[in-house]
Structure formats: structure tokens, C-alpha cells
Amino acid sequence: MIQRMVEEIKSKYACKTQDIGVFEKVVIDGATFRMSAYNMKGLGRVATVEMKRLLGGWDMQSLIITPFEKDMPIYYYNRHREKGHYIYRVEVFDTQFHPIDAAPMAEVVEKYSSLPDEPQNERWYDGYKLPVCAVKKVEKKRKEDLSPMIWEHFCAYMDMLEKAPECKPLEKKKKVNAFVKELCEKSGIAIVEIFIANYGDAVTAKLANEVLFGLK
């Protein structure tokens, strides 16, 4: 899914692959993490994470879109498999200057409301989340049931992105930086949680700022 998403973004924005050094491949407790980062002209930073673990039946993939040149929120997609189930997550974080009409994404969430939700505990970033997010959990045999929802939600965001007003990248990065700083301090998304637990705050901040969100 994430490669399909990246190709869709590349079809709309000029892409330059970012050299991310040691973060390109990281092995933690038998799990191999492969990451990529792209600078998209007219958009901002796009980052992907893929993780596979040979033992334990656990894998994960994530995509993060951080617009600096468009007045749009951060887009986060994550899918992970654990103990025979797949959990799919699409979250949109309010880091824009002005409110947006997110009806296209809301319509997708409503369209697939019959698919089972994964109950969520309260999180520090709930105040950042726009009410167009979804977290779904299905058995492995039903994982393809969720693919249409994920793709349509992503396409709705992309359509909104094309129509969104431009903004000044430096000013936008200040708003994103406030969110990322809290994220590194309090955790919240999968790859950040894993890095905090295994490498500590400094390395996690470097990953978040230089790779995932492209702030430096």
C-alpha cells in the first residue's frame, strides 16, 4: 500500500529522494526497519517505514505526509500485523494555519463505519486529531476488506491537498515543530515509540526531525 501511495504522490509532485544515512536500515530485536524519505516540491516531506520480523508474525508499514508548502494537516497511515490480526490506522493532525473542510475524508470514514473499530485509549495528541480519523482491526483473512477504505481516504486527502492554499515553509515548519517536539517527548506513533524504547530521546529526535518530518 505505501509504495502505491508514494507513486501516486510522485505523479503529482516532483520528487527528490533524501539521503537518510544509518536510518535507511535498522535492526532491532530481530526486526528489520527500512525507511525512506522524499522531498516533494510544492508539498513537503513524505516518509515511509517498513518493518518485518521473521519470527513472531509481526510486520508494520507507515507513511507520513508533512506539508510545508501547503496549508494542510499532517497525514499518517499505519498498518501492523500482530497475532493473526491487522490493525489499520489513518490519522490527520491539525498543524495548519486555517481550518479545513475535511468532508471528503469524513465521507470515507462514514462509508466504512460498519468495519470493526479498534478501541483507543486517550492520548496526548487527541487535541491535534481532526474528526476524520479511523482505526480498524480485522482478522488476517479479512485484511483486504480495509484496503479500499485506506486508499479512498488517502485519495480524498490528496485531492484536498491539490486545492489547498500555499503557505510559507519556514512558518509552517514552526507549527509542525511544536507537534513533533511533543511527539518525541510523549511518544504516540509506532516508530517513535520503538525508537524511544531502544535508543532514547536524542536518537529519536534525530529520526523524527531529519527523516520522518523533514524539519532539519
C-alpha positions, -999 to 999 in steps of 0.1 A, spaced: 0 0 0 27 26 9 45 21 -23 13 27 -42 8 59 -21 43 71 -29 38 65 -66 6 85 -65 23 114 -48 52 113 -72 27 115 -101 17 149 -88 48 164 -73 85 165 -83 104 141 -61 139 141 -47 150 111 -25 166 122 7 198 105 19 189 94 55 222 75 63 220 50 91 182 52 93 178 36 59 181 1 75 179 -5 113 177 -39 130 161 -40 165 155 -74 183 154 -93 151 131 -69 133 144 -51 102 132 -15 97 137 1 62 130 38 59 128 62 30 123 100 29 114 122 -1 113 159 -6 83 167 -28 85 201 -45 53 221 -39 43 198 -10 70 190 17 83 158 32 70 122 27 85 94 47 79 56 48 87 29 72 85 -8 66 93 -34 93 95 -72 90 103 -97 117 110 -133 106 98 -147 139 67 -138 158 44 -130 129 48 -92 132 52 -67 105 44 -30 100 43 -2 74 38 35 78 36 66 56 37 102 68 30 133 47 41 165 62 31 195 40 53 226 43 42 244 12 5 237 15 -17 248 44 -28 212 52 -26 189 82 -1 160 86 -13 127 72 -4 94 90 -11 59 78 0 28 97 -8 -9 93 6 -36 115 0 -73 119 1 -89 153 -12 -123 165 -32 -130 134 -49 -96 133 -43 -65 112 -48 -30 126 -51 -2 101 -48 35 112 -54 67 93 -49 99 114 -48 135 104 -31 160 127 -40 197 128 -9 216 120 -23 241 95 -29 278 99 -66 278 90 -95 253 94 -102 230 65 -133 214 52 -124 177 57 -158 164 45 -143 142 17 -123 122 43 -152 122 67 -174 107 40 -149 78 35 -148 71 72 -186 71 73 -188 48 43 -168 21 60 -182 26 95 -195 -9 96 -160 -23 96 -148 -31 132 -131 -3 151 -101 -9 174 -109 7 208 -85 35 216 -72 49 249 -70 86 254 -37 100 240 -20 134 245 -23 142 208 -61 137 207 -64 175 206 -44 176 173 -65 149 156 -92 160 132 -125 141 134 -118 122 101 -96 95 116 -102 58 118 -86 28 135 -98 -6 123 -90 -41 133 -97 -73 113 -86 -109 112 -59 -117 87 -83 -133 63 -103 -100 61 -73 -76 57 -83 -68 21 -117 -56 33 -98 -25 46 -77 -17 16 -104 2 -3 -111 24 28 -74 32 32 -69 41 -5 -101 62 -7 -92 81 25 -57 88 12 -71 99 -22 -95 122 -5 -66 138 13 -46 141 -19 -75 158 -37 -78 183 -9 -40 188 -9 -41 199 -46 -67 225 -39 -52 238 -6 -37 273 -4 1 276 -4 19 288 27 54 298 37 75 267 45 95 283 73 64 295 91 47 261 86 77 242 100 74 262 132 38 248 137 49 213 128 79 216 151 56 221 181 38 189 174 70 169 167 86 182 199 57 169 219 57 136 200 93 130 208 87 138 245 55 118 249 56 93 221 24 83 203 32 68 168 46 34 164 81 41 150 87 68 176 76 46 204 100 19 193 130 42 189 124 59 223 124 24 240 155 12 222 177 43 215 165 71 238 154 107 233 183 121 213 183 95 185 145 95 184 146 133 180 171 130 152 149 104 134 118 125 138 133 158 127 157 147 99 138 117 85 101 114 93 90 151 93 119 168 75 123 197 99 161 198 96 
